[in-house]
Amino acid sequence: MNTQRPSVTIRLISHCKQQLPRTSRPRSLVARSESGKLRMNTAQYPEYSSDPRFYQQLAQLVSSTGCATFAGHMLQLVDALVPIHGLGLSEWTLDLRQSSISRINLLGGAGLQYDPPTTEAPHHPLLPSILHMQDPLLVQLKTPLSKQHPQRNTHQCNLVSSQGDRRRIICFYRLTTLRAFSLSELSLLKSLSDTLLPLVEHHAQSLVQAGSRGAGQEPEPGSLDQAFSGRLAQDSITLSAREQEVCLGLLTGGTVAEMAARLKVKNSSVETYLKRATAKLGVSGRHGLARWMAGG
């Protein structure tokens, strides 16, 4: 087992939790459409940012990076928020001088999937929108309808990140039996990009590492408690067993009442454990703990 993986796993979970929308008042939504490309301010979604089930699904997703189940866990997480029928993950290497695709690596897929683009298809409709991008983008494509194969007609929405000449892409599919993605759904998907795109990057890196280790050797999912213990050791901090338990519960979206029921103690006792632990760590609250886990 790769002993470095648990630390990476918990750091990714912590990073993702920092990027999730806060439960404050929504910011105004501004959208600009240009050839199907949408740029928006992130709206706030307290209905999932404070939902323990979301964090549980997120933990499963993070733990599966580099594994064949990664795309399936992402589909489960996203479909619970925005109805989709499938998704595809890919990494494109672009030839920026020639404005073309030089290589495409497939990173996985789940649910409804279609034949991926190839480097022999230089006029892919997504390409013009992502050639000279810098910040993550949400790009909605209007795919032509097929009369011969109406069951293959879909609405498509893409989240794209940029790193030099590389583009990492999450393509969401929805059958045309449902309406197209609404503006609020597109905004919610855009708000998830800061969570999902870094995970796709780590997934791609893990696949490369797995390839160097040899075919068929997938990394094992990391252990959150092992990773937390490793982070404590890194900072030479000692917490009691109960203090560690409540910190892990907080990181995975647990509430004080839930942790109290699990530990069979009063709510006030859990709050005391949390105060002691966060004082030792020099942080405050869930997001402070997440920043500490991310090395901040």
C-alpha positions as CSV (number, residue, x, y, z in Angstrom):
1,M,0.0,0.0,0.0
2,N,1.2,3.5,-0.9
3,T,1.9,5.1,2.5
4,Q,1.6,8.6,1.0
5,R,-1.9,8.2,-0.2
6,P,-3.9,8.8,3.0
7,S,-2.3,12.2,3.5
8,V,-3.1,13.2,0.0
9,T,-6.7,11.9,0.4
10,I,-7.5,13.9,3.6
11,R,-5.8,17.0,2.2
12,L,-8.0,16.8,-0.9
13,I,-11.1,16.4,1.2
14,S,-10.0,19.4,3.2
15,H,-9.3,21.4,0.1
16,C,-12.7,20.5,-1.4
17,K,-14.5,21.5,1.8
18,Q,-12.8,24.9,1.7
19,Q,-14.0,25.4,-1.9
20,L,-17.6,24.5,-1.1
21,P,-20.1,27.3,-0.9
22,R,-20.7,28.8,2.5
23,T,-24.1,29.0,4.0
24,S,-24.2,32.8,3.8
25,R,-26.6,34.9,1.7
26,P,-26.4,34.1,-2.0
27,R,-24.3,36.4,-4.1
28,S,-25.8,37.8,-7.3
29,L,-25.7,35.6,-10.3
30,V,-24.2,37.2,-13.5
31,A,-24.1,35.1,-16.7
32,R,-22.7,35.9,-20.1
33,S,-23.4,33.6,-23.0
34,E,-21.0,33.6,-26.0
35,S,-21.1,30.7,-28.4
36,G,-22.6,28.5,-25.6
37,K,-19.9,29.6,-23.0
38,L,-21.1,30.7,-19.6
39,R,-19.2,32.6,-17.0
40,M,-20.9,33.1,-13.7
41,N,-20.4,34.1,-10.1
42,T,-20.9,31.2,-7.8
43,A,-24.3,31.1,-6.1
44,Q,-24.5,29.7,-2.6
45,Y,-26.2,26.3,-2.0
46,P,-26.6,25.7,1.8
47,E,-28.9,22.8,1.1
48,Y,-25.9,20.7,0.2
49,S,-22.9,22.5,1.7
50,S,-24.2,21.7,5.2
51,D,-25.6,18.2,4.3
52,P,-23.6,15.4,6.0
53,R,-24.6,13.1,3.1
54,F,-22.8,15.3,0.6
55,Y,-19.6,15.1,2.6
56,Q,-19.9,11.3,2.9
57,Q,-20.2,11.1,-0.8
58,L,-17.3,13.5,-1.2
59,A,-15.2,11.3,1.0
60,Q,-16.0,8.3,-1.1
61,L,-15.1,10.2,-4.3
62,V,-11.8,11.5,-2.9
63,S,-10.8,8.0,-1.6
64,S,-11.5,6.5,-5.1
65,T,-9.1,8.8,-7.0
66,G,-6.9,6.7,-9.2
67,C,-9.4,3.8,-9.1
68,A,-11.9,2.5,-11.6
69,T,-14.8,3.5,-9.3
70,F,-13.9,7.2,-9.4
71,A,-16.2,8.3,-12.2
72,G,-19.1,6.3,-10.7
73,H,-18.7,8.0,-7.4
74,M,-18.7,11.4,-9.1
75,L,-21.8,10.5,-11.0
76,Q,-23.6,9.6,-7.8
77,L,-22.5,12.8,-6.1
78,V,-23.5,15.1,-8.9
79,D,-26.7,13.3,-9.9
80,A,-28.0,13.8,-6.3
81,L,-27.7,17.6,-6.9
82,V,-28.4,18.0,-10.7
83,P,-30.1,15.2,-12.6
84,I,-27.7,13.7,-15.2
85,H,-27.6,10.4,-17.1
86,G,-23.8,10.1,-17.4
87,L,-20.4,11.7,-17.4
88,G,-17.0,11.4,-19.1
89,L,-13.6,12.4,-17.9
90,S,-10.7,13.2,-20.2
91,E,-7.4,15.1,-20.4
92,W,-6.6,16.9,-23.7
93,T,-3.2,18.1,-24.7
94,L,-3.5,21.0,-27.2
95,D,-1.2,22.3,-29.9
96,L,-1.8,26.0,-29.2
97,R,0.1,27.1,-32.3
98,Q,-1.9,25.0,-34.6
99,S,-5.2,25.5,-32.6
100,S,-5.7,21.7,-32.5
101,I,-5.8,18.7,-30.3
102,S,-2.6,16.7,-30.2
103,R,-3.6,14.0,-27.7
104,I,-6.6,12.9,-25.7
105,N,-6.3,10.6,-22.6
106,L,-9.5,9.1,-21.3
107,L,-9.7,9.2,-17.5
108,G,-13.0,7.3,-17.0
109,G,-16.7,7.5,-17.4
110,A,-20.0,6.4,-15.8
111,G,-23.6,6.0,-16.8
112,L,-24.5,7.2,-20.3
113,Q,-21.4,7.6,-22.4
114,Y,-20.6,8.3,-26.0
115,D,-17.6,7.9,-28.3
116,P,-15.0,10.4,-27.1
117,P,-13.5,12.9,-29.5
118,T,-10.2,12.0,-31.3
119,T,-7.3,14.0,-32.5
120,E,-8.5,13.4,-36.0
121,A,-11.5,15.6,-35.2
122,P,-9.9,19.1,-35.2
123,H,-13.2,20.9,-35.3
124,H,-14.6,19.7,-32.1
125,P,-17.2,22.3,-30.9
126,L,-15.6,22.5,-27.5
127,L,-12.1,23.4,-28.8
128,P,-12.6,27.2,-29.6
129,S,-13.8,27.9,-26.1
130,I,-10.9,26.2,-24.3
131,L,-7.9,27.1,-26.5
132,H,-6.8,30.2,-24.6
133,M,-8.5,29.9,-21.3
134,Q,-7.0,30.5,-17.9
135,D,-9.6,30.2,-15.2
136,P,-11.9,27.2,-15.0
137,L,-14.8,27.3,-17.4
138,L,-18.3,26.0,-17.7
139,V,-19.1,25.4,-21.4
140,Q,-22.6,24.2,-22.5
141,L,-22.7,22.6,-25.9
142,K,-25.7,22.5,-28.2
143,T,-25.3,19.1,-29.8
144,P,-27.0,18.5,-33.1
145,L,-30.1,16.2,-32.9
146,S,-30.0,12.9,-34.7
147,K,-33.2,11.7,-36.4
148,Q,-31.6,8.2,-37.0
149,H,-30.6,7.7,-33.4
150,P,-33.0,9.9,-31.2
151,Q,-32.1,7.8,-28.1
152,R,-28.5,9.3,-28.4
153,N,-29.6,12.9,-28.3
154,T,-28.3,14.7,-25.2
155,H,-27.8,18.0,-23.5
156,Q,-24.1,18.5,-22.7
157,C,-22.3,20.6,-20.1
158,N,-18.5,20.7,-19.6
159,L,-16.3,21.8,-16.7
160,V,-12.8,22.5,-17.9
161,S,-9.6,23.4,-16.1
162,S,-6.4,24.6,-17.7
163,Q,-2.7,23.9,-16.9
164,G,-0.4,25.0,-19.7
165,D,-1.4,23.2,-22.8
166,R,-3.5,20.6,-20.9
167,R,-7.2,20.7,-20.4
168,R,-9.0,18.4,-18.0
169,I,-12.6,18.0,-18.8
170,I,-15.7,16.7,-17.1
171,C,-18.5,16.2,-19.6
172,F,-22.0,15.8,-18.1
173,Y,-24.7,14.2,-20.3
174,R,-28.5,14.5,-20.0
175,L,-30.9,12.9,-22.3
176,T,-33.2,15.2,-24.2
177,T,-36.2,13.4,-22.6
178,L,-35.4,15.9,-19.8
179,R,-35.2,19.6,-20.3
180,A,-31.9,21.3,-21.0
181,F,-29.7,22.4,-18.0
182,S,-31.3,25.4,-16.4
183,L,-29.4,28.5,-15.4
184,S,-29.6,27.6,-11.7
185,E,-28.3,24.1,-12.5
186,L,-25.4,25.5,-14.6
187,S,-24.6,27.8,-11.7
188,L,-24.6,24.9,-9.2
189,L,-22.3,22.8,-11.5
190,K,-20.0,25.8,-11.9
191,S,-19.9,26.1,-8.1
192,L,-18.8,22.5,-7.9
193,S,-15.9,23.0,-10.3
194,D,-13.5,24.1,-7.6
195,T,-14.2,20.8,-5.9
196,L,-14.4,18.4,-8.8
197,L,-11.7,19.7,-11.1
198,P,-8.8,19.4,-8.6
199,L,-10.0,15.8,-7.9
200,V,-9.8,15.0,-11.7
201,E,-6.3,16.4,-11.8
202,H,-5.3,14.2,-8.9
203,H,-7.1,11.2,-10.5
204,A,-5.1,11.7,-13.7
205,Q,-1.8,11.9,-11.8
206,S,-2.8,8.7,-9.8
207,L,-3.5,6.9,-13.1
208,V,0.0,7.8,-14.4
209,Q,1.6,6.6,-11.1
210,A,-0.4,3.4,-11.3
211,G,0.8,2.9,-14.9
212,S,4.4,3.3,-13.7
213,R,3.8,0.6,-11.0
214,G,2.4,-1.8,-13.5
215,A,-1.0,-2.6,-15.1
216,G,-3.7,-3.9,-12.8
217,Q,-2.3,-2.4,-9.6
218,E,-4.8,0.2,-8.4
219,P,-4.0,2.3,-5.4
220,E,-5.9,1.4,-2.3
221,P,-8.4,4.0,-0.8
222,G,-6.8,6.0,2.0
223,S,-7.8,5.9,5.6
224,L,-9.0,9.2,7.0
225,D,-8.0,8.4,10.6
226,Q,-4.5,7.4,9.5
227,A,-4.2,10.6,7.5
228,F,-5.3,12.7,10.4
229,S,-2.9,11.0,12.7
230,G,-0.1,11.6,10.2
231,R,-1.0,15.3,10.0
232,L,-0.9,15.5,13.8
233,A,2.5,13.9,13.8
234,Q,3.8,16.3,11.2
235,D,3.0,19.2,13.5
236,S,4.0,17.3,16.7
237,I,0.5,17.8,18.2
238,T,-1.1,15.3,20.6
239,L,-4.9,15.0,20.9
240,S,-6.9,12.6,23.0
241,A,-8.8,9.8,21.3
242,R,-12.1,11.6,21.8
243,E,-10.6,14.9,20.5
244,Q,-9.5,13.1,17.4
245,E,-12.9,11.4,16.9
246,V,-14.8,14.7,17.0
247,C,-12.3,16.4,14.6
248,L,-12.8,13.5,12.1
249,G,-16.5,13.8,12.6
250,L,-16.4,17.5,11.9
251,L,-14.3,17.0,8.8
252,T,-16.7,14.5,7.3
253,G,-19.8,16.7,7.8
254,G,-21.0,15.4,11.1
255,T,-23.1,17.5,13.5
256,V,-22.5,17.9,17.2
257,A,-25.7,16.0,17.9
258,E,-24.7,13.1,15.6
259,M,-21.3,12.8,17.2
260,A,-22.8,13.0,20.7
261,A,-25.1,10.1,19.8
262,R,-22.3,8.0,18.3
263,L,-20.0,8.6,21.3
264,K,-22.9,8.3,23.8
265,V,-22.1,11.6,25.5
266,K,-23.9,14.9,25.9
267,N,-23.7,17.6,23.2
268,S,-21.9,19.8,25.6
269,S,-19.2,17.2,26.0
270,V,-18.6,17.1,22.2
271,E,-18.4,20.9,22.2
272,T,-15.8,20.7,24.9
273,Y,-13.7,18.1,23.0
274,L,-13.9,20.4,19.9
275,K,-12.8,23.5,21.8
276,R,-9.9,21.6,23.3
277,A,-8.8,20.2,20.0
278,T,-9.2,23.4,18.0
279,A,-7.3,25.3,20.6
280,K,-4.4,22.9,20.4
281,L,-4.5,23.1,16.6
282,G,-4.8,26.9,16.6
283,V,-7.9,26.9,14.4
284,S,-11.6,27.7,14.8
285,G,-14.6,25.8,13.4
286,R,-15.0,23.3,10.5
287,H,-13.4,25.5,7.8
288,G,-10.5,26.4,10.1
289,L,-9.9,22.7,10.7
290,A,-10.1,22.0,7.0
291,R,-7.5,24.7,6.2
292,W,-5.2,23.1,8.9
293,M,-5.6,19.7,7.3
294,A,-4.7,21.2,3.9
295,G,-1.5,22.6,5.4
296,G,-2.7,26.1,5.7
